[in-house]
Amino acid sequence: MLIIASLIVSLAVLSLAAFGKRGVFSLITLSTKKSNLTEEIGRLTKENRDLAEELKRLERPDYQEQVIRAQMGMTRKGELIYIFTKE
């Protein structure tokens, strides 16, 4: 009877160690989440740095003109836009 009780207690302790809030599987899940969040932080940091550089470029009038011409198709007074099609 003592052996069966010992086995049940041992099984309960092992179950908690594996499946409890601080168990092995929980730690693996948290480690994966941490890794994913670290990657996302790196990606967002790079994106933030790129946007800050773009903002600095947009402060320059020559770059503003370049963006306006490219994205909005605007021209200076007297300029003509030629659109060539592939045939």
KEKOLDO-652848 format. One line per 4 residues: number of its first residue (from 1); their letters; for each residue x, y, z of N, C-alpha, C, O. Coordinates in pm, whole numbers, padded with zeros to 5 digits. Example, Ala and Ser with C-alpha at 12.3 -4.5 7.8 and 13.67 -1.06 7.14 Angstrom:
2
1	as	01319:-00569:00780:01230:-00450:00780:01320:-00330:00780:01424:-00332:00846 ~ 01285:-00225:00708:01367:-00106:00714:01290:00003:00787:01341:00114:00804
END
This chain:
87
1	mlii	00082:-00119:00000:00000:00000:00000:00087:00126:00000:00054:00225:-00066 ~ 00196:00123:00072:00287:00236:00079:00352:00262:-00057:00375:00377:-00094 ~ 00381:00157:-00130:00443:00171:-00262:00345:00237:-00359:00385:00324:-00437 ~ 00219:00198:-00354:00118:00257:-00442:00101:00405:-00409:00090:00488:-00500
5	asli	00097:00438:-00282:00084:00579:-00241:00205:00658:-00287:00191:00772:-00332 ~ 00324:00601:-00277:00447:00667:-00322:00442:00691:-00472:00481:00798:-00520 ~ 00396:00593:-00546:00386:00607:-00692:00286:00715:-00730:00312:00793:-00822 ~ 00175:00722:-00661:00073:00823:-00690:00128:00963:-00660:00108:01055:-00739
9	vsla	00196:00978:-00548:00255:01107:-00513:00362:01146:-00614:00370:01261:-00657 ~ 00445:01048:-00651:00551:01074:-00749:00491:01115:-00883:00539:01208:-00948 ~ 00387:01046:-00924:00319:01079:-01049:00259:01219:-01044:00265:01293:-01142 ~ 00201:01255:-00932:00143:01389:-00915:00251:01497:-00922:00232:01600:-00986
13	vlsl	00364:01472:-00857:00475:01569:-00860:00530:01583:-01002:00555:01694:-01048 ~ 00548:01472:-01070:00597:01477:-01208:00497:01548:-01300:00537:01623:-01389 ~ 00370:01525:-01278:00268:01592:-01359:00273:01743:-01339:00264:01819:-01435 ~ 00287:01785:-01215:00297:01928:-01188:00424:01986:-01249:00423:02097:-01303
17	aafg	00534:01911:-01241:00660:01959:-01298:00650:01974:-01449:00711:02063:-01507 ~ 00574:01886:-01512:00564:01892:-01658:00453:01986:-01706:00471:02060:-01802 ~ 00339:01983:-01639:00221:02053:-01690:00175:02170:-01605:00081:02239:-01646 ~ 00234:02197:-01492:00191:02306:-01405:00224:02442:-01463:00282:02452:-01572
21	krgv	00187:02547:-01390:00212:02684:-01438:00359:02711:-01463:00393:02789:-01552 ~ 00444:02649:-01387:00588:02666:-01405:00653:02537:-01454:00771:02512:-01431 ~ 00574:02456:-01520:00623:02328:-01570:00706:02343:-01696:00719:02452:-01752 ~ 00762:02232:-01739:00850:02229:-01856:00779:02280:-01980:00833:02361:-02055
25	fsli	00658:02231:-02004:00585:02272:-02124:00551:02420:-02122:00554:02487:-02225 ~ 00519:02472:-02004:00492:02615:-01991:00618:02696:-02020:00612:02799:-02087 ~ 00732:02649:-01970:00858:02719:-01996:00894:02718:-02144:00944:02818:-02197 ~ 00868:02607:-02211:00896:02599:-02355:00807:02698:-02431:00854:02767:-02521
29	tlst	00680:02703:-02394:00587:02796:-02458:00631:02941:-02436:00631:03021:-02528 ~ 00669:02972:-02312:00713:03109:-02282:00842:03143:-02355:00861:03256:-02399 ~ 00930:03046:-02369:01055:03069:-02441:01028:03099:-02588:01092:03187:-02646 ~ 00935:03027:-02647:00897:03051:-02786:00835:03189:-02802:00866:03261:-02897
33	kksn	00748:03226:-02710:00685:03360:-02715:00791:03468:-02702:00787:03569:-02773 ~ 00886:03447:-02612:00992:03546:-02593:01074:03562:-02720:01107:03674:-02760 ~ 01105:03450:-02784:01182:03455:-02908:01105:03530:-03017:01163:03613:-03088 ~ 00976:03501:-03029:00894:03569:-03130:00885:03719:-03102:00893:03800:-03194
37	ltee	00870:03755:-02975:00862:03897:-02940:00995:03968:-02963:00997:04084:-03004 ~ 01105:03899:-02937:01237:03958:-02962:01255:03985:-03111:01307:04090:-03149 ~ 01213:03891:-03195:01220:03912:-03340:01132:04030:-03382:01173:04112:-03465 ~ 01012:04039:-03326:00922:04148:-03361:00979:04282:-03317:00966:04382:-03388
41	igrl	01041:04286:-03200:01104:04409:-03153:01213:04452:-03250:01224:04570:-03282 ~ 01294:04357:-03296:01399:04389:-03393:01342:04444:-03522:01392:04543:-03577 ~ 01235:04380:-03571:01171:04425:-03696:01112:04564:-03679:01128:04650:-03766 ~ 01045:04588:-03567:00983:04718:-03543:01087:04827:-03520:01067:04942:-03559
45	tken	01199:04791:-03457:01306:04888:-03437:01363:04932:-03571:01388:05051:-03593 ~ 01384:04836:-03662:01435:04869:-03795:01333:04955:-03870:01370:05053:-03935 ~ 01205:04918:-03862:01101:04995:-03930:01096:05138:-03875:01081:05233:-03951 ~ 01109:05152:-03744:01108:05284:-03681:01227:05367:-03729:01213:05486:-03757
49	rdla	01345:05304:-03737:01465:05373:-03784:01448:05417:-03930:01486:05528:-03967 ~ 01391:05328:-04013:01367:05362:-04154:01269:05480:-04167:01290:05570:-04248 ~ 01164:05477:-04086:01066:05586:-04092:01126:05718:-04044:01094:05824:-04098 ~ 01213:05711:-03944:01279:05834:-03895:01368:05892:-04004:01375:06014:-04021
53	eelk	01438:05805:-04078:01523:05852:-04188:01438:05912:-04299:01475:06015:-04357 ~ 01325:05850:-04329:01235:05903:-04433:01181:06039:-04390:01170:06130:-04472 ~ 01149:06054:-04263:01101:06182:-04212:01207:06291:-04228:01175:06404:-04264 ~ 01333:06257:-04200:01441:06355:-04218:01454:06394:-04365:01474:06511:-04398
57	rler	01443:06293:-04455:01452:06324:-04598:01337:06415:-04641:01356:06503:-04725 ~ 01219:06392:-04585:01102:06473:-04623:01113:06618:-04578:01033:06701:-04622 ~ 01207:06650:-04492:01228:06789:-04452:01300:06869:-04560:01299:06992:-04560 ~ 01364:06797:-04653:01438:06866:-04760:01344:06900:-04875:01273:06811:-04923
61	pdyq	01341:07024:-04920:01251:07064:-05029:01274:06986:-05158:01178:06954:-05229 ~ 01400:06954:-05191:01425:06880:-05315:01364:06739:-05308:01315:06688:-05408 ~ 01368:06677:-05191:01309:06544:-05177:01156:06553:-05176:01088:06465:-05229 ~ 01104:06658:-05117:00958:06679:-05119:00910:06687:-05263:00809:06626:-05299
65	eqvi	00982:06764:-05344:00943:06778:-05485:00949:06643:-05556:00861:06609:-05635 ~ 01053:06568:-05528:01069:06436:-05591:00952:06344:-05555:00899:06275:-05642 ~ 00912:06344:-05431:00801:06259:-05386:00670:06306:-05448:00590:06225:-05495 ~ 00648:06436:-05448:00525:06491:-05506:00515:06457:-05654:00408:06419:-05702
69	raqm	00625:06470:-05725:00623:06438:-05868:00598:06290:-05891:00519:06253:-05978 ~ 00665:06204:-05813:00654:06060:-05835:00518:06006:-05792:00458:05925:-05863 ~ 00469:06049:-05676:00347:05989:-05622:00219:06057:-05668:00114:05993:-05676 ~ 00228:06184:-05699:00106:06257:-05736:00103:06300:-05881:00003:06353:-05928
73	gmtr	00213:06277:-05952:00216:06312:-06093:00211:06461:-06120:00168:06503:-06227 ~ 00252:06540:-06025:00247:06685:-06044:00366:06733:-06126:00471:06670:-06131 ~ 00346:06845:-06191:00451:06903:-06274:00469:07050:-06239:00386:07112:-06172 ~ 00579:07102:-06287:00598:07247:-06274:00521:07315:-06387:00483:07251:-06485
77	kgel	00499:07442:-06371:00426:07518:-06472:00503:07510:-06605:00623:07536:-06611 ~ 00431:07474:-06709:00490:07467:-06842:00547:07330:-06878:00583:07309:-06994 ~ 00557:07237:-06784:00610:07104:-06815:00500:07016:-06873:00382:07033:-06842 ~ 00540:06924:-06958:00448:06827:-07014:00490:06687:-06970:00609:06658:-06956
81	iyif	00392:06603:-06948:00420:06463:-06913:00388:06378:-07034:00278:06385:-07090 ~ 00485:06296:-07073:00465:06202:-07182:00450:06063:-07122:00531:06020:-07040 ~ 00345:05994:-07163:00322:05856:-07114:00336:05764:-07235:00263:05775:-07333 ~ 00431:05675:-07224:00458:05579:-07331:00396:05444:-07294:00409:05396:-07181
85	tke	00329:05385:-07391:00270:05254:-07369:00347:05150:-07448:00403:05179:-07554 ~ 00351:05029:-07396:00416:04919:-07469:00316:04862:-07567:00200:04839:-07533 ~ 00362:04840:-07687:00272:04783:-07789:00323:04650:-07833:00261:04586:-07919
END
